């Protein structure tokens, strides 16, 4: 579960970084900020570019409120202190430490991408610059945003630079990804849609713990499922009526190969059927005994959507490979603990979340990231509830 949670949170971090600085989801939360006199000091340098403490402070604070909104309801107010396993050096790390490292990584990436802007013929339009300016003004006028600026000694121009750098870097990345030629086959993208009723073989006790049923109990559940299937086959009942009688609402599922909740053996049976058919026997699956109907082996709408998602994922992976190649020499010499002034960086606490990302710029970036946001948020929610 820890590995899955880390992967999900990593995905959500990328999405939040893309959207909180671009779409300006307005949010704020209370907390006591610590004022610094070191805002203009260099926090780290990368590829000859200096990043001040106040720049990183603003960037980090613009993100922290988004995390508060996303995770506090599942993990409690102290979710920043929850364990995120080991870092690259094998040391234990909290969620706050993990996010702060990712903030530095994203700012490093922005530096490289901005330097590539001319090569890829990217620059901010007058409209985009105006949007960044308007966003900086909104941030400055916001009570919480103004408080963050006072904490680190930032000016409205500093805020505007954060918006402009993030917008331009995102624009360059999108341009690079759009040029990557990737292929997604129909088989790779195929998503099948089924309608199923699961007769669970687990039970929940008074203490909320879920346990497996005994062999005798499972036998009774299977007999009940088989009786229901015979009633469907005889025309006495429909599969939807059986689902209603069982109070089973999680009836619909669309899945790509290897992703069904019911397991690979279940998928193999569905693959052998025709659209509209109901399996001729009760299937023993990962979740219990299942009566299943194949709605569509190839769901055209779901498959088309998945094809687009897979293409974007492959383009993103191709970009990452290109980026890693660009920074190979830089990263060989880079050490987060040594190259980032840890005494300065320690002044930034994400726990207070005294930040707000206000209305802003690139709606096109937001639109292109919307699907990823939905998927990431859904996965994060599932992981959170399962923790």
C-alpha positions as a Python dict, from the first residue, in 0.01 Angstrom:
ca = {
    (1, 'X'): (0, 0, 0),
    (2, 'X'): (289, 236, 82),
    (3, 'X'): (438, 196, -266),
    (4, 'X'): (103, 258, -434),
    (5, 'X'): (36, 561, -215),
    (6, 'X'): (378, 708, -297),
    (7, 'X'): (315, 660, -669),
    (8, 'X'): (-28, 821, -646),
    (9, 'X'): (93, 1116, -442),
    (10, 'X'): (379, 1166, -686),
    (11, 'X'): (129, 1181, -972),
    (12, 'X'): (-96, 1421, -787),
    (13, 'X'): (202, 1642, -705),
    (14, 'X'): (279, 1685, -1075),
    (15, 'X'): (-85, 1764, -1148),
    (16, 'X'): (-116, 2011, -862),
    (17, 'X'): (202, 2184, -973),
    (18, 'X'): (67, 2214, -1324),
    (19, 'X'): (-273, 2342, -1221),
    (20, 'X'): (-233, 2537, -899),
    (21, 'X'): (7, 2775, -1069),
    (22, 'X'): (-184, 2779, -1396),
    (23, 'X'): (-552, 2768, -1319),
    (24, 'X'): (-543, 2947, -988),
    (25, 'X'): (-770, 2734, -771),
    (26, 'X'): (-839, 2987, -500),
    (27, 'X'): (-807, 2849, -153),
    (28, 'X'): (-659, 2946, 178),
    (29, 'X'): (-612, 2807, 523),
    (30, 'X'): (-509, 2938, 860),
    (31, 'X'): (-170, 2904, 1019),
    (32, 'X'): (112, 3107, 1164),
    (33, 'X'): (382, 3202, 915),
    (34, 'X'): (742, 3274, 1021),
    (35, 'X'): (882, 3594, 879),
    (36, 'X'): (1233, 3575, 732),
    (37, 'X'): (1503, 3832, 666),
    (38, 'X'): (1673, 3595, 422),
    (39, 'X'): (1434, 3614, 129),
    (40, 'X'): (1693, 3751, -113),
    (41, 'X'): (1956, 3493, -25),
    (42, 'X'): (2033, 3222, -280),
    (43, 'X'): (1869, 2892, -184),
    (44, 'X'): (2029, 2694, -467),
    (45, 'X'): (2186, 2736, -810),
    (46, 'X'): (2124, 2514, -1110),
    (47, 'X'): (2283, 2534, -1453),
    (48, 'X'): (2413, 2880, -1369),
    (49, 'X'): (2078, 3016, -1249),
    (50, 'X'): (2029, 3129, -891),
    (51, 'X'): (1700, 3068, -710),
    (52, 'X'): (1634, 3280, -403),
    (53, 'X'): (1464, 3165, -87),
    (54, 'X'): (1166, 3394, -151),
    (55, 'X'): (1108, 3242, -497),
    (56, 'X'): (1104, 2887, -360),
    (57, 'X'): (900, 3006, -60),
    (58, 'X'): (630, 3149, -284),
    (59, 'X'): (631, 2843, -511),
    (60, 'X'): (601, 2601, -219),
    (61, 'X'): (330, 2801, -43),
    (62, 'X'): (123, 2824, -360),
    (63, 'X'): (108, 2445, -354),
    (64, 'X'): (64, 2366, 14),
    (65, 'X'): (-296, 2484, 41),
    (66, 'X'): (-388, 2253, -247),
    (67, 'X'): (-254, 1960, -48),
    (68, 'X'): (-439, 2073, 262),
    (69, 'X'): (-760, 2069, 59),
    (70, 'X'): (-687, 1732, -101),
    (71, 'X'): (-555, 1525, 189),
    (72, 'X'): (-650, 1672, 527),
    (73, 'X'): (-999, 1520, 517),
    (74, 'X'): (-848, 1170, 478),
    (75, 'X'): (-530, 1187, 683),
    (76, 'X'): (-611, 1457, 938),
    (77, 'X'): (-452, 1794, 997),
    (78, 'X'): (-106, 1646, 1054),
    (79, 'X'): (-83, 1463, 721),
    (80, 'X'): (238, 1655, 644),
    (81, 'X'): (409, 1442, 907),
    (82, 'X'): (299, 1103, 773),
    (83, 'X'): (572, 870, 652),
    (84, 'X'): (658, 852, 283),
    (85, 'X'): (908, 571, 322),
    (86, 'X'): (1272, 613, 222),
    (87, 'X'): (1427, 888, 11),
    (88, 'X'): (1690, 827, -258),
    (89, 'X'): (1958, 810, 10),
    (90, 'X'): (1767, 549, 211),
    (91, 'X'): (1661, 789, 485),
    (92, 'X'): (1309, 809, 630),
    (93, 'X'): (1111, 1104, 500),
    (94, 'X'): (782, 1271, 587),
    (95, 'X'): (528, 1386, 331),
    (96, 'X'): (640, 1745, 386),
    (97, 'X'): (1004, 1657, 320),
    (98, 'X'): (903, 1462, 11),
    (99, 'X'): (701, 1753, -131),
    (100, 'X'): (974, 2007, -59),
    (101, 'X'): (1222, 1796, -254),
    (102, 'X'): (979, 1775, -543),
    (103, 'X'): (931, 2153, -535),
    (104, 'X'): (1306, 2197, -583),
    (105, 'X'): (1305, 1942, -866),
    (106, 'X'): (1022, 2123, -1042),
    (107, 'X'): (1198, 2459, -1012),
    (108, 'X'): (1514, 2302, -1156),
    (109, 'X'): (1310, 2169, -1446),
    (110, 'X'): (1160, 2513, -1507),
    (111, 'X'): (1511, 2657, -1533),
    (112, 'X'): (1611, 2407, -1802),
    (113, 'X'): (1286, 2443, -1998),
    (114, 'X'): (1300, 2823, -2000),
    (115, 'X'): (1651, 2802, -2146),
    (116, 'X'): (1510, 2578, -2422),
    (117, 'X'): (1230, 2823, -2505),
    (118, 'X'): (1403, 2984, -2804),
    (119, 'X'): (1502, 2646, -2949),
    (120, 'X'): (1138, 2540, -2949),
    (121, 'X'): (1013, 2880, -3060),
    (122, 'X'): (816, 2938, -2742),
    (123, 'X'): (747, 3269, -2579),
    (124, 'X'): (464, 3420, -2380),
    (125, 'X'): (202, 3602, -2579),
    (126, 'X'): (83, 3948, -2476),
    (127, 'X'): (-236, 3786, -2349),
    (128, 'X'): (-46, 3531, -2140),
    (129, 'X'): (174, 3801, -1991),
    (130, 'X'): (-133, 4001, -1902),
    (131, 'X'): (-290, 3696, -1740),
    (132, 'X'): (23, 3643, -1531),
    (133, 'X'): (18, 4009, -1432),
    (134, 'X'): (-349, 3986, -1335),
    (135, 'X'): (-278, 3671, -1135),
    (136, 'X'): (5, 3842, -948),
    (137, 'X'): (-226, 4133, -866),
    (138, 'X'): (-497, 3896, -741),
    (139, 'X'): (-242, 3714, -526),
    (140, 'X'): (-115, 4044, -387),
    (141, 'X'): (-469, 4157, -305),
    (142, 'X'): (-563, 3828, -142),
    (143, 'X'): (-532, 3836, 238),
    (144, 'X'): (-342, 3507, 262),
    (145, 'X'): (-130, 3575, -44),
    (146, 'X'): (-27, 3912, 98),
    (147, 'X'): (65, 3741, 425),
    (148, 'X'): (291, 3492, 245),
    (149, 'X'): (461, 3775, 58),
    (150, 'X'): (532, 3952, 387),
    (151, 'X'): (673, 3631, 532),
    (152, 'X'): (944, 3601, 269),
    (153, 'X'): (980, 3964, 162),
    (154, 'X'): (842, 3906, -187),
    (155, 'X'): (711, 4178, -417),
    (156, 'X'): (431, 4169, -670),
    (157, 'X'): (701, 4145, -939),
    (158, 'X'): (837, 3830, -769),
    (159, 'X'): (493, 3672, -779),
    (160, 'X'): (449, 3770, -1142),
    (161, 'X'): (784, 3607, -1225),
    (162, 'X'): (668, 3281, -1065),
    (163, 'X'): (359, 3281, -1286),
    (164, 'X'): (552, 3373, -1600),
    (165, 'X'): (827, 3116, -1544),
    (166, 'X'): (576, 2839, -1472),
    (167, 'X'): (363, 2931, -1773),
    (168, 'X'): (657, 2944, -2012),
    (169, 'X'): (812, 2623, -1881),
    (170, 'X'): (479, 2443, -1919),
    (171, 'X'): (442, 2581, -2270),
    (172, 'X'): (787, 2452, -2370),
    (173, 'X'): (717, 2110, -2220),
    (174, 'X'): (387, 2082, -2407),
    (175, 'X'): (560, 2180, -2731),
    (176, 'X'): (828, 1916, -2681),
    (177, 'X'): (573, 1648, -2597),
    (178, 'X'): (359, 1735, -2899),
    (179, 'X'): (658, 1672, -3125),
    (180, 'X'): (725, 1327, -2983),
    (181, 'X'): (603, 1061, -3223),
    (182, 'X'): (452, 779, -3025),
    (183, 'X'): (226, 492, -3125),
    (184, 'X'): (-65, 345, -2933),
    (185, 'X'): (-219, 32, -3085),
    (186, 'X'): (-590, -51, -3073),
    (187, 'X'): (-517, -362, -2864),
    (188, 'X'): (-311, -155, -2621),
    (189, 'X'): (-583, 106, -2581),
    (190, 'X'): (-883, -129, -2577),
    (191, 'X'): (-1117, -92, -2283),
    (192, 'X'): (-1396, -339, -2221),
    (193, 'X'): (-1715, -258, -2036),
    (194, 'X'): (-1902, -508, -1821),
    (195, 'X'): (-2203, -517, -1592),
    (196, 'X'): (-2161, -744, -1293),
    (197, 'X'): (-2313, -844, -960),
    (198, 'X'): (-2067, -957, -694),
    (199, 'X'): (-2174, -1188, -415),
    (200, 'X'): (-1907, -1102, -159),
    (201, 'X'): (-1714, -1373, 26),
    (202, 'X'): (-1596, -1138, 298),
    (203, 'X'): (-1778, -996, 597),
    (204, 'X'): (-1734, -692, 817),
    (205, 'X'): (-1747, -729, 1194),
    (206, 'X'): (-1875, -484, 1452),
    (207, 'X'): (-1521, -351, 1491),
    (208, 'X'): (-1508, -263, 1121),
    (209, 'X'): (-1256, -535, 1038),
    (210, 'X'): (-1308, -728, 713),
    (211, 'X'): (-1249, -1102, 723),
    (212, 'X'): (-1286, -1396, 483),
    (213, 'X'): (-1593, -1613, 521),
    (214, 'X'): (-1561, -1976, 624),
    (215, 'X'): (-1580, -2251, 360),
    (216, 'X'): (-1935, -2329, 470),
    (217, 'X'): (-2039, -1963, 439),
    (218, 'X'): (-1876, -1933, 97),
    (219, 'X'): (-2060, -2244, -21),
    (220, 'X'): (-2391, -2084, 78),
    (221, 'X'): (-2300, -1761, -103),
    (222, 'X'): (-2209, -1953, -417),
    (223, 'X'): (-2539, -2141, -408),
    (224, 'X'): (-2724, -1811, -379),
    (225, 'X'): (-2535, -1670, -678),
    (226, 'X'): (-2603, -1982, -887),
    (227, 'X'): (-2974, -1964, -804),
    (228, 'X'): (-2981, -1601, -915),
    (229, 'X'): (-2804, -1686, -1241),
    (230, 'X'): (-3058, -1960, -1318),
    (231, 'X'): (-3339, -1710, -1263),
    (232, 'X'): (-3170, -1475, -1511),
    (233, 'X'): (-3119, -1754, -1764),
    (234, 'X'): (-3483, -1860, -1736),
    (235, 'X'): (-3600, -1504, -1794),
    (236, 'X'): (-3757, -1480, -1451),
    (237, 'X'): (-3526, -1195, -1353),
    (238, 'X'): (-3286, -954, -1519),
    (239, 'X'): (-2929, -902, -1405),
    (240, 'X'): (-3023, -548, -1305),
    (241, 'X'): (-3301, -678, -1083),
    (242, 'X'): (-3060, -920, -916),
    (243, 'X'): (-2819, -631, -853),
    (244, 'X'): (-3101, -430, -696),
    (245, 'X'): (-3205, -721, -476),
    (246, 'X'): (-2845, -761, -359),
    (247, 'X'): (-2813, -386, -298),
    (248, 'X'): (-2510, -401, -522),
    (249, 'X'): (-2439, -63, -680),
    (250, 'X'): (-2084, -107, -817),
    (251, 'X'): (-2224, -280, -1125),
    (252, 'X'): (-2041, -107, -1412),
    (253, 'X'): (-1674, -139, -1490),
    (254, 'X'): (-1461, -39, -1786),
    (255, 'X'): (-1110, -177, -1787),
    (256, 'X'): (-801, -213, -2001),
    (257, 'X'): (-618, -546, -2021),
    (258, 'X'): (-499, -658, -1678),
    (259, 'X'): (-692, -388, -1489),
    (260, 'X'): (-1027, -544, -1403),
    (261, 'X'): (-1117, -550, -1035),
    (262, 'X'): (-1221, -913, -1083),
    (263, 'X'): (-882, -1039, -1198),
    (264, 'X'): (-719, -1172, -1514),
    (265, 'X'): (-907, -1503, -1517),
    (266, 'X'): (-1230, -1305, -1525),
    (267, 'X'): (-1100, -1097, -1817),
    (268, 'X'): (-1016, -1413, -2009),
    (269, 'X'): (-1376, -1534, -1977),
    (270, 'X'): (-1513, -1195, -2089),
    (271, 'X'): (-1281, -1200, -2391),
    (272, 'X'): (-1432, -1531, -2506),
    (273, 'X'): (-1788, -1394, -2500),
    (274, 'X'): (-1995, -1185, -2741),
    (275, 'X'): (-2122, -837, -2665),
    (276, 'X'): (-2449, -858, -2473),
    (277, 'X'): (-2390, -1211, -2345),
    (278, 'X'): (-2408, -1312, -1979),
    (279, 'X'): (-2149, -1564, -1857),
    (280, 'X'): (-2305, -1910, -1851),
    (281, 'X'): (-2175, -1982, -1501),
    (282, 'X'): (-2100, -1804, -1177),
    (283, 'X'): (-1738, -1690, -1182),
    (284, 'X'): (-1514, -1714, -877),
    (285, 'X'): (-1322, -1388, -881),
    (286, 'X'): (-1100, -1174, -662),
    (287, 'X'): (-1399, -1002, -500),
    (288, 'X'): (-1626, -1303, -459),
    (289, 'X'): (-1873, -1495, -679),
    (290, 'X'): (-1972, -1294, -984),
    (291, 'X'): (-2254, -1291, -1236),
    (292, 'X'): (-2130, -1090, -1531),
    (293, 'X'): (-2258, -947, -1857),
    (294, 'X'): (-2023, -833, -2133),
    (295, 'X'): (-2161, -499, -2247),
    (296, 'X'): (-1886, -434, -2501),
    (297, 'X'): (-1552, -607, -2547),
    (298, 'X'): (-1432, -294, -2723),
    (299, 'X'): (-1606, 9, -2577),
    (300, 'X'): (-1547, 264, -2854),
    (301, 'X'): (-1585, 573, -2639),
    (302, 'X'): (-1376, 440, -2351),
    (303, 'X'): (-1112, 304, -2590),
    (304, 'X'): (-1080, 636, -2774),
    (305, 'X'): (-1041, 819, -2444),
    (306, 'X'): (-784, 568, -2322),
    (307, 'X'): (-591, 595, -2648),
    (308, 'X'): (-560, 969, -2597),
    (309, 'X'): (-449, 921, -2236),
    (310, 'X'): (-191, 657, -2329),
    (311, 'X'): (-55, 878, -2604),
    (312, 'X'): (-11, 1166, -2359),
    (313, 'X'): (156, 932, -2111),
    (314, 'X'): (401, 808, -2373),
    (315, 'X'): (475, 1162, -2485),
    (316, 'X'): (536, 1258, -2124),
    (317, 'X'): (769, 961, -2081),
    (318, 'X'): (953, 1057, -2400),
    (319, 'X'): (991, 1412, -2270),
    (320, 'X'): (1124, 1284, -1937),
    (321, 'X'): (1381, 1073, -2119),
    (322, 'X'): (1491, 1376, -2321),
    (323, 'X'): (1503, 1592, -2008),
    (324, 'X'): (1708, 1332, -1819),
    (325, 'X'): (1955, 1329, -2106),
    (326, 'X'): (1983, 1709, -2100),
    (327, 'X'): (2053, 1712, -1727),
    (328, 'X'): (2265, 1397, -1699),
    (329, 'X'): (2590, 1585, -1633),
    (330, 'X'): (2420, 1837, -1404),
    (331, 'X'): (2252, 1566, -1199),
    (332, 'X'): (2575, 1370, -1165),
    (333, 'X'): (2711, 1659, -960),
    (334, 'X'): (2382, 1751, -788),
    (335, 'X'): (2321, 1671, -422),
    (336, 'X'): (1995, 1794, -271),
    (337, 'X'): (2132, 1798, 84),
    (338, 'X'): (2445, 1988, -11),
    (339, 'X'): (2338, 2206, -305),
    (340, 'X'): (2022, 2336, -139),
    (341, 'X'): (2093, 2560, 162),
    (342, 'X'): (1914, 2344, 417),
    (343, 'X'): (1925, 2610, 690),
    (344, 'X'): (1739, 2853, 464),
    (345, 'X'): (1501, 2586, 331),
    (346, 'X'): (1416, 2476, 685),
    (347, 'X'): (1248, 2814, 736),
    (348, 'X'): (972, 2711, 496),
    (349, 'X'): (701, 2508, 666),
    (350, 'X'): (426, 2363, 451),
    (351, 'X'): (224, 2272, 757),
    (352, 'X'): (91, 2624, 798),
    (353, 'X'): (-39, 2632, 439),
    (354, 'X'): (-78, 3011, 449),
    (355, 'X'): (-110, 3023, 76),
    (356, 'X'): (-348, 3070, -208),
    (357, 'X'): (-304, 3024, -577),
    (358, 'X'): (-530, 3282, -733),
    (359, 'X'): (-689, 3327, -1070),
    (360, 'X'): (-453, 3300, -1357),
    (361, 'X'): (-325, 3222, -1689),
    (362, 'X'): (-318, 2945, -1934),
    (363, 'X'): (-659, 2792, -1973),
    (364, 'X'): (-521, 2574, -2251),
    (365, 'X'): (-275, 2417, -2007),
    (366, 'X'): (-556, 2357, -1762),
    (367, 'X'): (-767, 2191, -2029),
    (368, 'X'): (-487, 1959, -2138),
    (369, 'X'): (-426, 1856, -1777),
    (370, 'X'): (-790, 1807, -1680),
    (371, 'X'): (-805, 1436, -1758),
    (372, 'X'): (-489, 1367, -1560),
    (373, 'X'): (-623, 1569, -1270),
    (374, 'X'): (-943, 1366, -1254),
    (375, 'X'): (-758, 1036, -1275),
    (376, 'X'): (-498, 1137, -1020),
    (377, 'X'): (-753, 1272, -775),
    (378, 'X'): (-959, 957, -808),
    (379, 'X'): (-658, 734, -743),
    (380, 'X'): (-547, 949, -451),
    (381, 'X'): (-895, 933, -297),
    (382, 'X'): (-905, 555, -335),
    (383, 'X'): (-559, 518, -186),
    (384, 'X'): (-646, 749, 98),
    (385, 'X'): (-962, 560, 187),
    (386, 'X'): (-780, 228, 168),
    (387, 'X'): (-492, 334, 390),
}
